[in-house]
Amino acid sequence: MKKNLIYLWALALVCALVSCDKDNENGEGGVSANTISAKWVISDSKSPYSSFEFNKDGNYIVVKNAASTRSGSVGASAENSLFANGASAVSLHSDEWEPDIVFGNYKIDKDKITLSGFGVIEVSSITDTELSFSLTLQATGEQNSFSASKAPDAIPASNRTDMLCRTWVIERITVGGGNIEDPQIGGVVLFSRAGTYLVASAELNGLAAWKWADQSETKIYYSWENWMEDWSSQIVTITALTGTSLVILDGDWTWHLKLKQ
């Protein structure tokens, strides 16, 4: 009886060690929304992509290098709302000042991350600061491997920062207190602690940067095309912010947003 107990204890210990080693193949515990949620900057300057960003709401942003081809473009156009038309991703083809961007939803299955409408990532290793993975494009089947480093948070952590840094849907727009019909309604707005500010709507789309404009965290500076020399020319006020709703005032215009479900 004693020998059997010792044998079972030893067997359990071996199984635990094997399981632990498997977890550590992908750093601390493998891939999850917590470990992947960040902006990952590609190390190779010749890569067709400059960064991959994920948030805990299940959205991804892929930023292409200016010289990259559009072989990985998705079918949905930027003229359509991401959620209004049921598209899984939108490709934001910008002007000469901005890179091409692909924005959509992602799902994790063990070490695989499916970027809806774009491709599948297979993570080979992930730590607190480094990510190695392969990407297979949905459109062409082309596969390449990449190494990336986690970008430092540009926005300090706080309760309001955590509430703001989510994916939001524009529910309605008012001008002078009255509701208006606008093609931006149904569009998506995303903020991240990496300083990313993304808008994807029928009228306006693109990638920008943001930061708090005051210590009380009620005003936001934003900068399109990453022109950050003069933040003060572009500022809006947050008049309401909760875990599920966001109201932004810009002059006579007020944007009412709800958390993306």
C-alpha positions as CSV (number, residue, x, y, z in Angstrom):
1,M,0.0,0.0,0.0
2,K,2.8,2.4,0.9
3,K,4.7,1.6,-2.3
4,N,1.5,2.3,-4.3
5,L,1.1,5.7,-2.7
6,I,4.7,6.6,-3.4
7,Y,4.3,5.4,-7.0
8,L,1.1,7.5,-7.5
9,W,2.7,10.5,-5.9
10,A,5.8,10.2,-8.2
11,L,3.5,9.8,-11.2
12,A,1.5,12.9,-10.3
13,L,4.7,14.9,-9.9
14,V,6.0,13.8,-13.3
15,C,2.7,14.8,-14.9
16,A,2.8,18.2,-13.2
17,L,6.3,18.8,-14.4
18,V,5.5,17.8,-18.0
19,S,2.4,20.1,-17.9
20,C,4.5,22.9,-16.5
21,D,7.1,22.5,-19.2
22,K,4.4,22.6,-21.9
23,D,3.0,25.8,-20.5
24,N,6.4,27.4,-20.5
25,E,6.9,26.7,-24.2
26,N,5.0,29.9,-24.7
27,G,6.4,31.9,-21.8
28,E,4.3,32.3,-18.7
29,G,1.2,30.1,-19.3
30,G,0.8,30.4,-23.1
31,V,-1.5,32.6,-25.1
32,S,-4.5,34.3,-23.6
33,A,-6.3,37.6,-24.0
34,N,-4.2,38.9,-21.0
35,T,-0.8,37.8,-22.5
36,I,-1.5,38.9,-26.0
37,S,-3.2,42.2,-25.3
38,A,-0.6,44.8,-26.3
39,K,1.0,46.4,-29.2
40,W,3.8,44.2,-30.7
41,V,6.4,45.9,-32.9
42,I,8.0,43.8,-35.6
43,S,11.8,43.8,-35.2
44,D,12.7,43.5,-38.9
45,S,12.4,46.8,-40.6
46,K,12.0,45.0,-44.0
47,S,8.9,43.1,-42.8
48,P,5.7,43.8,-44.6
49,Y,4.2,44.7,-41.2
50,S,5.3,47.2,-38.7
51,S,3.1,46.1,-35.7
52,F,0.3,43.8,-34.5
53,E,-1.9,45.1,-31.7
54,F,-4.6,43.2,-29.7
55,N,-7.0,44.2,-27.0
56,K,-9.1,42.3,-24.4
57,D,-12.3,43.1,-26.3
58,G,-11.2,40.7,-29.0
59,N,-10.0,43.2,-31.6
60,Y,-6.8,43.3,-33.6
61,I,-5.0,46.0,-35.5
62,V,-2.3,45.1,-38.1
63,V,-0.3,48.1,-39.4
64,K,1.5,47.4,-42.7
65,N,4.9,49.0,-43.7
66,A,4.6,51.6,-46.4
67,A,6.4,49.5,-48.9
68,S,4.4,46.3,-48.3
69,T,2.0,45.0,-50.9
70,R,-1.7,44.6,-50.4
71,S,-1.8,40.9,-50.8
72,G,-3.2,40.5,-47.3
73,S,-6.1,42.9,-47.9
74,V,-9.5,41.8,-46.7
75,G,-12.7,41.8,-48.6
76,A,-14.7,44.4,-46.7
77,S,-14.1,48.0,-47.6
78,A,-13.5,50.9,-45.3
79,E,-16.7,52.6,-46.6
80,N,-18.8,50.1,-44.5
81,S,-19.2,50.0,-40.8
82,L,-17.4,47.0,-39.3
83,F,-20.4,45.9,-37.2
84,A,-23.3,47.3,-39.2
85,N,-22.7,45.1,-42.2
86,G,-21.5,42.1,-40.3
87,A,-18.0,42.2,-41.7
88,S,-15.3,40.4,-39.7
89,A,-12.6,42.9,-40.7
90,V,-12.0,46.1,-42.6
91,S,-9.0,47.2,-44.6
92,L,-8.3,50.9,-44.1
93,H,-6.4,52.0,-47.2
94,S,-5.2,55.4,-46.2
95,D,-3.6,58.2,-48.2
96,E,0.1,58.8,-48.8
97,W,0.6,60.0,-45.2
98,E,-0.7,56.9,-43.5
99,P,0.1,53.2,-43.7
100,D,-2.5,50.5,-44.6
101,I,-4.3,49.1,-41.6
102,V,-6.3,45.9,-41.1
103,F,-8.8,46.0,-38.2
104,G,-11.0,43.1,-37.1
105,N,-11.9,40.5,-34.5
106,Y,-9.6,37.7,-33.2
107,K,-10.1,34.4,-31.4
108,I,-7.6,32.3,-29.5
109,D,-7.5,28.5,-29.7
110,K,-4.5,27.3,-27.7
111,D,-1.4,28.7,-29.6
112,K,-3.4,29.8,-32.6
113,I,-4.9,33.2,-33.0
114,T,-7.4,33.6,-35.8
115,L,-7.5,37.1,-37.2
116,S,-11.0,37.1,-38.9
117,G,-10.8,38.1,-42.5
118,F,-7.0,38.3,-42.5
119,G,-5.1,35.2,-41.4
120,V,-4.0,32.8,-38.7
121,I,-1.1,33.4,-36.3
122,E,0.6,30.4,-34.7
123,V,2.6,31.5,-31.6
124,S,5.9,29.7,-31.1
125,S,6.9,31.7,-27.9
126,I,5.6,34.6,-25.9
127,T,6.9,36.3,-22.8
128,D,6.2,39.6,-21.0
129,T,8.3,41.4,-23.6
130,E,8.8,39.2,-26.7
131,L,6.6,37.4,-29.2
132,S,7.6,35.0,-31.9
133,F,5.0,33.7,-34.4
134,S,4.1,32.7,-37.9
135,L,1.3,34.2,-39.9
136,T,-0.6,32.5,-42.7
137,L,-2.6,34.8,-44.9
138,Q,-6.2,33.9,-45.6
139,A,-6.2,35.4,-49.1
140,T,-3.1,33.7,-50.5
141,G,-2.0,31.0,-48.0
142,E,1.4,32.7,-47.8
143,Q,3.2,32.0,-44.5
144,N,6.0,34.0,-42.9
145,S,7.6,34.1,-39.4
146,F,8.1,37.2,-37.3
147,S,9.7,38.3,-34.1
148,A,8.2,41.3,-32.2
149,S,8.8,43.3,-29.0
150,K,6.1,44.7,-26.8
151,A,5.7,48.4,-27.1
152,P,5.9,50.3,-23.8
153,D,2.6,51.7,-22.5
154,A,2.4,55.4,-23.6
155,I,-0.5,56.1,-21.3
156,P,0.0,55.6,-17.5
157,A,-2.4,53.2,-15.8
158,S,-5.4,54.6,-14.0
159,N,-9.1,53.8,-13.5
160,R,-10.2,56.2,-16.2
161,T,-7.5,55.0,-18.6
162,D,-8.6,51.4,-18.1
163,M,-12.3,52.3,-18.7
164,L,-11.4,54.3,-21.9
165,C,-9.0,51.8,-23.4
166,R,-11.7,49.5,-24.9
167,T,-13.5,49.1,-28.2
168,W,-16.5,51.4,-28.6
169,V,-19.4,51.7,-31.1
170,I,-20.9,55.1,-32.0
171,E,-24.5,54.8,-31.0
172,R,-25.7,58.3,-31.8
173,I,-24.5,61.8,-32.6
174,T,-26.0,65.1,-31.5
175,V,-25.4,68.6,-32.7
176,G,-26.6,71.4,-30.6
177,G,-28.5,69.0,-28.5
178,G,-30.4,67.3,-31.3
179,N,-29.9,63.9,-32.8
180,I,-28.7,63.8,-36.4
181,E,-28.3,61.1,-39.1
182,D,-24.7,60.6,-39.8
183,P,-22.7,57.9,-41.6
184,Q,-20.3,57.7,-38.7
185,I,-23.1,56.1,-36.5
186,G,-22.4,52.4,-36.1
187,G,-18.7,53.0,-36.6
188,V,-16.0,51.8,-34.2
189,V,-13.6,53.8,-32.0
190,L,-10.8,52.1,-30.2
191,F,-8.3,53.5,-27.6
192,S,-5.3,51.6,-26.2
193,R,-2.7,52.2,-23.5
194,A,-0.1,52.0,-26.3
195,G,-1.5,55.4,-27.4
196,T,-3.5,54.0,-30.3
197,Y,-6.6,55.8,-31.4
198,L,-8.5,54.1,-34.2
199,V,-11.7,55.1,-36.0
200,A,-13.4,52.8,-38.5
201,S,-16.7,54.2,-39.9
202,A,-18.4,54.9,-43.2
203,E,-17.2,58.6,-43.2
204,L,-14.0,58.7,-41.3
205,N,-11.4,55.9,-40.8
206,G,-7.7,55.7,-39.9
207,L,-5.2,55.4,-37.2
208,A,-4.1,58.1,-34.8
209,A,-2.4,58.7,-31.5
210,W,-3.9,60.0,-28.2
211,K,-3.0,61.1,-24.7
212,W,-4.6,62.8,-21.7
213,A,-4.7,66.5,-21.9
214,D,-5.2,67.2,-18.2
215,Q,-4.5,65.6,-14.8
216,S,-8.2,65.0,-14.1
217,E,-8.3,62.9,-17.3
218,T,-11.4,64.6,-18.7
219,K,-9.8,65.9,-22.0
220,I,-8.0,64.1,-24.7
221,Y,-5.4,65.2,-27.2
222,Y,-5.4,63.3,-30.5
223,S,-3.1,63.5,-33.5
224,W,-3.8,62.1,-37.0
225,E,-1.0,60.9,-39.2
226,N,1.1,60.8,-36.0
227,W,1.8,64.5,-36.3
228,M,2.5,65.2,-32.7
229,E,4.3,68.5,-32.8
230,D,1.2,70.5,-31.8
231,W,-1.2,68.4,-29.8
232,S,-3.2,71.4,-28.6
233,S,-4.9,72.0,-31.9
234,Q,-6.9,68.8,-31.6
235,I,-8.6,68.3,-28.2
236,V,-12.0,66.9,-27.1
237,T,-13.7,66.6,-23.8
238,I,-15.1,63.5,-22.2
239,T,-18.3,64.4,-20.5
240,A,-19.2,60.9,-19.4
241,L,-17.3,57.7,-19.0
242,T,-18.4,54.5,-17.4
243,G,-17.7,50.8,-17.9
244,T,-20.2,50.6,-20.7
245,S,-20.7,54.2,-22.1
246,L,-18.6,57.1,-23.3
247,V,-19.7,60.6,-24.3
248,I,-17.2,62.9,-26.2
249,L,-17.8,66.6,-26.8
250,D,-16.1,68.4,-29.7
251,G,-17.5,71.9,-30.1
252,D,-21.2,71.6,-30.9
253,W,-20.9,67.9,-31.7
254,T,-21.4,65.2,-29.2
255,W,-20.6,61.5,-29.8
256,H,-22.5,59.0,-27.7
257,L,-20.7,55.6,-27.7
258,K,-21.4,52.2,-26.1
259,L,-19.0,49.4,-25.3
260,K,-18.7,46.9,-28.1
261,Q,-20.4,43.6,-27.1
